[in-house]
Amino acid sequence: MENYRNFINGEWIASSSQELMPVINPATEEVINHVQKSNQEDVDQAVAAAKAAFPDWNALSVDQRLNYLEKVYDGLKKYADLLVKTTVLELGASVNFAKDNHIPMAIKEMREYMDSAKDFDFEEEIDGARVIKEGFGVVACITPWNYPLNQIQRKVTPALIAGNTVVVKPASNTPLTALVYAKVFEEADLPHGVFNLVTGSGSEVGDYLAGHPDVAVISFTGSTEVGRGLYEKAAPNIKKLILELGGKSVMLYLAGGDKDLAVKKSMDSILNNQGQTCSAFTRLLVPEAELEEFKELIEAYYQDHVKIGMPGDGETMVGPMVSAQQKETVLDYIQKGIDEGAELFLGGQDIDHSGFYVQPTVFTQVDNQMTIAQEEIFGPVLCVLTYKDEEEALAIANDSAYGLSGYVVGPKEKAVAMAEQLRTGNVFVNHASGSSRAPFGGYKESGLGREKGPYGIADYLEIKTIFA
């Protein structure tokens, strides 16, 4: 890694703490680099730089801001191979998933944000009044480790398009990808202070940044538990909150649908990225009468596709969990499933291998009130539940504190009707594909606000009405 310092006001700066934090390769448990263990003084410096840069950046036209971001976009493509390599090393994602999903997704979504901005009404007239949409000020972008590039890009790009300036605090487990991203911004030569990045612990740096009086918006992706605490950070200064939180999404199969599709989509979502995806379809809901057939299909898919190994190996599908702590969390949930009476159908074991590996796991005979059916595990664990009729299926699907994503497989008319009744922010039906421009975000405890495309930009805009 070329630089492991903070990026503040256009310069690479060592933390005033003069301390470093190790970055661990989760596949080998070896230290691969060190980053700054920042403190409150570093955050103050970054926020001050962003605050000073805001008036001039906000005063630029949208086209001028987009011209700068085009250079960032080109830089992401230039550094794509390094970003893949870095993501594999610090996250443990398989090289194929990093190359085909992690990095291309970030590049594609950034393009869609910029294209959406060209069609967005940043100013309009309503009943003789002039309505202007502009930046709030400084945005604190506090990001998770599971998609270390795109979770930052999803915040930074729309925030900057809208006229805000940013301070990024990446996850402690995966800061190196974020530092490559900062290098891209350095080479794009944005005005100093528009983009800033500090590394450090969430409990010290992230909390202090979120509560900083000069931060106008907190944009956070992570656990619902941490998201709840951010309300307290936002309250003193009435900051805006944009939260993308947890999920326990359902894959609902309706009789007459494509069983193979339902199995593939649910299994892939817990195998790719080791199930460390907030929108993974971790509850597979099937008719009671068809359970045995689904078990056969799941077992066959498991045998054909579960390839556990070093993430840099092109044959590997399942790499390690991101950390020892995450590994223990997943194993604890698996034990809870066993203790509460679910049937351990496949996997469920620790793996005698260096690194933080967990065997992909499938539970059957799961009741929706069990811990493993209600709480986000964030690992390679699938719960198979059954229902008697479609009314019960809908009740089970919606019986969750979360509402981030969902999937319905079945005869199209019935599947669409069921999708319309799911209390969740995103629903796929049969072979439908996603979009980098359509809004993404959750109902209930899965968050506030939307990401991607014009809806993502709108969340970072303050609205002023001028009567003249």
C-alpha positions, -999 to +999 in steps of 0.1 A: +000+000+000+016+033-011+000+055+015-014+046+049-019+081+062-051+101+065-061+122+035-071+156+048-074+189+029-056+174-002-026+160+018-016+127+033-012+134+070-001+112+099-024+110+129-017+133+158-020+101+180+012+088+164-003+053+166-010+027+139-037+000+136-029-034+119-049-046+089-054-084+090-057-107+060-087-129+071-075-159+051-041-161+067-045-141+099-013-122+089-008-085+092-007-070+057-004-033+065-010-006+091-032+025+090-035+055+112-052+051+146-068+085+144-082+105+173-106+135+178-079+160+168-077+144+134-114+144+130-115+181+139-089+188+113-108+169+086-142+185+094-126+219+094-112+213+060-145+201+047-164+230+063-139+256+047-143+240+013-181+238+013-191+273+002-170+273-030-179+237-038-216+243-033-214+275-054-201+255-084-226+245-111-237+209-112-218+205-145-186+218-129-189+193-100-196+165-125-165+174-145-144+168-114-162+135-107-156+123-142-119+123-133-127+102-102-147+078-124-118+074-148-095+068-118-117+040-105-114+023-139-076+029-139-072+014-105-097-015-109-072-042-107-055-028-076-090-024-060-098-060-068-065-072-052-070-050-022-106-061-016-095-098-018-067-093+007-085-074+034-121-086+031-115-122+020-140-120-009-133-145-036-113-130-065-141-138-089-167-120-068-144-090-063-136-088-100-172-094-112-192-077-085-174-055-059-155-032-083-177-032-114-208-024-092-191+007-078-180+019-112-215+013-127-234+029-099-211+060-100-219+063-137-256+061-130-254+087-103-237+111-127-261+104-155-290+109-132-277+143-121-279+155-157-316+149-157-323+160-121-342+193-114-319+211-090-340+242-095-377+245-103-406+269-101-437+261-081-466+286-080-443+315-088-418+305-062-382+295-070-372+263-054-334+257-051-319+223-041-284+226-027-259+210-004-263+208+034-227+213+043-203+186+057-215+150+054-200+123+076-198+091+056-194+062+080-191+030+061-190-008+067-165-035+057-187-058+036-185-038+004-155-016+012-155+004-021-191+007-032-205+015+003-183+045+003-190+054-034-228+052-027-224+080-002-196+102-016-208+105-052-243+117-045-231+139-016-206+157-038-230+160-068-254+177-044-228+203-034-218+189+000-182+182+012-174+149+029-153+132+056-151+095+052-145+071+081-141+036+066-145+004+086-114-007+106-113-041+091-112-029+055-095+005+053-070-002+025-096-002-003-108+032+010-072+045+009-069+035-028-102+054-033-087+084-016-057+081-040-081+083-069-095+116-054-060+129-050-052+123-087-085+138-097-073+171-082-106+182-066-104+214-046-087+207-013-110+198+016-139+186-006-130+149+001-113+139+033-107+104+049-096+094+083-090+059+096-095+046+131-119+028+154-157+033+151-161+038+188-137+067+189-134+082+155-168+073+140-188+083+171-169+116+174-173+124+137-210+116+138-216+139+167-193+167+155-212+201+156-200+211+122-213+179+105-247+185+089-255+150+077-247+116+090-247+089+063-242+055+078-243+019+066-241-008+091-259-026+119-293-015+131-279-014+166-254+012+158-279+030+136-302+035+167-273+051+186-268+077+158-301+093+167-285+105+198-255+119+179-278+137+155-302+152+181-281+181+195-277+198+162-307+183+144-285+166+118-301+147+089-297+109+091-294+086+061-292+051+073-289+018+054-291-008+081-297-046+086-318-071+068-334-105+071-348-108+036-371-135+024-370-157-007-407-166-011-414-195-034-450-199-046-463-233-059-458-235-097-427-214-097-391-222-107-377-242-078-342-242-092-342-204-095-354-200-059-326-223-046-299-207-068-308-171-057-311-179-020-279-201-019-258-177-040-268-148-016-253-167+014-223-180-005-211-149-024-192-126-001-196-153+026-232-141+032-218-108+044-245-089+025-273-069+041-298-078+013-290-115+013-321-138+010-315-157+042-350-169+048-362-194+021-400-198+025-415-229+007-448-248+009-449-276+035-457-302+008-426-294-013-400-292+015-384-326+008-379-317-029-363-284-019-340-302+005-328-324-024-322-294-046-304-275-019-281-304-012-273-309-049-266-272-053-244-272-021-223-301-034-219-286-068-210-250-058-195-248-023-158-244-030-141-232+002-105-220-001-081-191-004-099-161-018-072-155-044-078-189-060-101-187-090-118-219-080-129-205-046-165-194-041-164-192-003-136-174+015-132-165+052-153-142+074-138-107+076-125-112+112-122-135+141-150-117+158-174-121+129-165-158+127-174-163+164-206-143+159-217-166+131-207-198+150-227-185+180-258-181+158-254-216+144-253-230+179-284-210+188-302-225+159-293-260+171-302-252+207-336-237+197-346-269+178-339-261+141-326-290+120-290-286+110-293-299+074-260-289+059-227-275+072-225-258+105-190-266+114-158-247+121-131-254+095-096-266+105-079-241+083-059-209+090-081-179+087-116-171+098-135-197+079-171-210+086-187-238+068-218-227+048-248-238+068-285-246+060-311-251+086-345-267+080-375-270+104-370-234+113-398-215+131-399-178+122-397-169+159-363-185+163-333-163+168-318-174+135-349-164+116-353-130+132-318-117+137-293-107+110-264-133+111-243-117+084-227-150+074-232-181+052-264-193+069-297-201+052-330-208+071-356-228+053-392-222+066-425-237+055-460-224+051-495-240+046-511-214+023-503-181+007-519-161+035-496-177+060-467-172+037-473-135+035-477-132+073-444-151+079-426-130+052-436-097+068-431-109+104-397-093+107-383-061+122-364-056+090-376-047+055-346-043+032-351-067+003-371-096-009-376-121-037-407-138-050-406-168-074-438-181-088-465-177-115-460-141-125-494-126-117-494-142-083-458-133-076-462-097-085-493-095-063-473-110-034-444-086-041-468-056-038-478-068-003-443-074+011-432-047+036-398-042+022-380-016+001-369-038-028-384-069-043-373-091-072-398-112-091-386-143-109-358-136-134-360-098-130-326-081-127-317-052-105-308-016-115-280+007-106-304+037-110-335+025-092-337+033-055-324+010-029-332+012+008-354-003+035-386-002+055-389-005+092-356-011+111-337-015+078-331+022+076-340+057+064-335+072+029-326+057-004-294+051-024-286+050-061-297+072-089-319+103-085-334+091-052-299+088-038-290+124-049-322+138-034-313+126+001-283+149+001-301+181-009-313+209+012-344+227-002-347+265-003-378+284-015-374+320-028-403+343-032-394+373-052 
